Amino acid sequence: MNILHISAECFPIAKVGGLADVVGALPNYQKELGTNSNVVIPFFNNRFNQEHTFEVIFTGNLQLGETSYGFRILKLLNSTLGFDLFCVDITELLYTEYVYSNDDTERFLAFQIATLDWLLTLKEKPDILHTHDHHTGLIPFMISQSFRYKTLKEIPTVLTIHNAQYQGWFSHEKTFLIPSFDKKNIGLLDWDGSINPLACAIKCAWSVTTVSPSYMEELKLNANGLEALLSHESDKCVGIINGIDWNVWDPERDPKLIKNFSKTTVVSGKKANKKWLCEKFNLDKNKPLFCFIGRLVGEKGADLFFDIFKKSLKENTISILLLGSGHKETEQQLATLNSHADYNSFIGYDETLAHIIYAGADFLLMPSRVEPCGLNQMYALRYGTTPIVNSIGGLKDTVIDIEDGGYGICHDGVSIDKVTAAISKAALFYTDKKRFQKNSRSILSIDYSWSHSAKEYVQLYKSLKL
Ligand code: GLC
């Protein structure tokens, strides 16, 4: 079975968030189950693309309304990714240093049209088109409605929602950019008065998945305006928890770590990584180290970090290290904490540093208000770091509280007091060295790799091909 994943991001080529990690790992785990899963993404102006060689396998011209763009389909040569990587090169629109900008309608529409134009020419078509998020959300519509793509109509489409907050809205005035279709079906494109690619994909895809069972349930109550639609379409919706790539996230072999470790050497291994972090960031290595990695946005609870950190540092003997960037106001507010002896941060993103933090931290904070799946808690577990999470979405599905016989610290809801209380509880847990170290040792082998979830996807594909 040939599966084509169509996405805006794919690790390690272009990564903004967890979407990249999923698209970079899932195909390989599907391949182990016998499918031929490959990936197509836009061709961006980034380091990976500059340092690798691509072969041009197709050239064409696409029509975006009245404008015509030349495009090329590139295939990565000597791929060590495990799957075939195809890139859509539309230089004027997509060859940018960024993945997303403020107005992406034309960029991603052109990407989707080029992908479908190329598929039209293939003798052997994919058996399933697996689209991810709103950037590829018009594909299910175009292959079922646009006259141009009628030969692709029978290919089942799957949409995976990684985050329903972003829907790709654009105005009806731009409808002419979409390859022509029977206008009586315009309603499929619309939600609440504008063109809504995510809503459209929920309507038109054969199956809709999201990245955890709990998030699927939550979406029916809170989906940034799409609640009724998701409830209405619930028969074709399913939550499949993400996994993590155990080949990349392996404390025994990860080349990014200061010291590698296994289940038996977890205590000394984590100590060495923590020592390096504390020296680099001027923190006391004898205090429990609490870390946050991620975007500084409201969804992640970041607007409360300043107050949470200030209160927690006052009430407990702990250190805090933050890696991420986001809202400028939050960044500025947090910068005023830099003078505190037990706090430090790296504003920006650094994949190597992230790996060392997962390995060297004692606790990882994830007070997300919304978390469709969350991968960071799984990376933390894999590196023997105890997660502290708000019990929602994927966090609820993957972290069980120590008081319920589990291995993490959970709080219900996000407020300064609730998160601070969870941090205090963790600091207390840390003082029970024996119990704390036993926890680090056991969480390292909890299997959140893709092997289970990849099977669920393959079963889903098979059910669509029947
Ligand atoms: C998005 C979600 C995150 C999820 C990731 C991968 O970034 O916010 O929760 O883990 O996609 O599916």
Boltz pocket constraint, residues with backbone or C-beta under 6 A from the ligand:
constraints:
  - pocket:
      binder: B
      contacts: [[A, 17], [A, 18], [A, 19], [A, 22], [A, 161], [A, 162], [A, 163], [A, 211], [A, 242], [A, 370], [A, 371], [A, 372], [A, 373], [A, 374], [A, 375], [A, 394]]
      max_distance: 6.0
